């Protein structure tokens, strides 16, 4: 399909930022990144490793690049296990997040400028120190059957002004 065949795009309604989020496991543990205190978003909170896709980059390549940049690890086998749409609040765009899980080739990781990396036993992580969606998302993706997929949608609740997480 040619670009002009896509039709007119309303950028306020259909604008999303593509991001990756990856979780590496090693012998019953998962690697999490505690955001640096200076980070604009999720400072001092635990999350996976990831970031924005670069122009022309596919999600898998972007995930591998972010893992290498943030951990020093090269991970060949990554499984796309979730796609999450995070609705924007106009005029701000939303986010489309591609979530991957893979096995780390070793436990030793490089230091990250984005924060401090640490290994946590699966299911024994400090939920109160995580970004808000992680306690809901992480158990789903770490226990997904081979070839399985989680679809998620996060949207702002107009009453509480908190994000609501839906998964299927």
Buried (B, 14 or more C-beta within 10 A) or exposed (E): EEEEEEEEEEEEEEBBBBBBBBBBBBEEBBBBBBBBEEBEEBEEBBBBBBBEBEEEBEBBEBBBBBBBBBBBBEBEEBBBBBBBBBBBEEEEBBBBBBBBBBEBEEEEBEEBEBBEBBBBEBEEBEEEEBBEBBBBBBEBBBEBEEEEBBEBBBBBEEEEEEEEBEBE
